[in-house]
Amino acid sequence: MPLVLAIKNKNNLVVATDASGPATAFERFGQFMPMSSHAALLMAGNLEAVRHAIADVVAPKVRAETSAATLAQLVQAALVLEVVPTLAQVKGRIEIIVAGFDPIRHIEDPGLYYMDSAQDFYLKIVAADSVAAGSTAAAAPLLASLSYASASVEQMEAVAKECFATTKLRWPEAVESRVRLGVISPGNIQVKDL
């Protein structure tokens, strides 16, 4: 199972996933999907089981100004209606992270949201500064050991890279060799492949 993660400080979010295939900044459907100028969707697990719900139901409703909270609610509603009724027949686990900005009283505030097929895609607001999904055994302790409130984007990127390197060292087959990294700031998502 791939590794996807998101880290936030007061002004930015860094999201990352391992990547295979050609280096493209945007995928119509995949592990890392910038969905609006404010939010991105990260997925780990059996992506084919949620393809219809995400690509055909959610994606057409997303606009450039769609906030992270709105995207998380759209995703959760689509999954409950489209996937949960047949979840017993779905092979494997599916974890989803929504990372982005929410307008709160005239300011943009970073937010993290998490859903898991093991919990019928119950939507959770992540209170911590980071969240990971997929092959998290090596990354979770590293993410939990630090505080990111005053971290710079470069420091958060370094932690994300370290999470992938640590996972790759412990389980070489668990993650792909390339990392796709995104930096989300209010109204802008920058994507790069490492």
C-alpha positions, 0 to 999 in steps of 0.5 A: 500500500502506498504512503500518503501524508499531509503536514500543516503549519499556520500558513501552508500545507505540505502533502506528499505521496509516492508515485509511479509512472510518468511525472505529471503534475496533475492526475485526473484520478490517482493517489494525489489529486489537486482538486481546487485552488484550495484543496487536494485529495490524497488516497491510499489503498484500493483506488479502483473501488472509489474511482466512480465516486471520486472521478464521476460524482465529486470531481464535476462538483468541485470549483476553483474556490471549493474549500477543504471542508466542502471537498471533504463533505462532498467526498464523504457523501459520495463514498457513503452513497456509492461505496459503503453499500457494497463495502463488504465486497471491496477488497482491501482498505481505502484511506483518504486525506483531504488537505487544504484551506477553509475560510474562517472569519475573513482568513484562510485556515489550513485543515486536514480531514481523514476518512477510512473504509474500515470505519465506513468513511466516517469523516474526521477532522484531524486535530494534529498538525499531520496525518498519514495513510497507507504504509504508515508504520515507519512514518507515523512515529516520525510525524508524531514526534514533531510540532509543525506550528512554526515550521517552515515549508522547507522543514515540512518538506524535509520531514515528508522526504524523511518519512518516505526514506525511512519507509523505503529503508524498512520496507523497500517494496512498500513505496515507490521510488519517486515522491510527488510533493505538493505545497498548498498555500491560500489559493495556490497549489504547487506540485513537484516530483522528487 
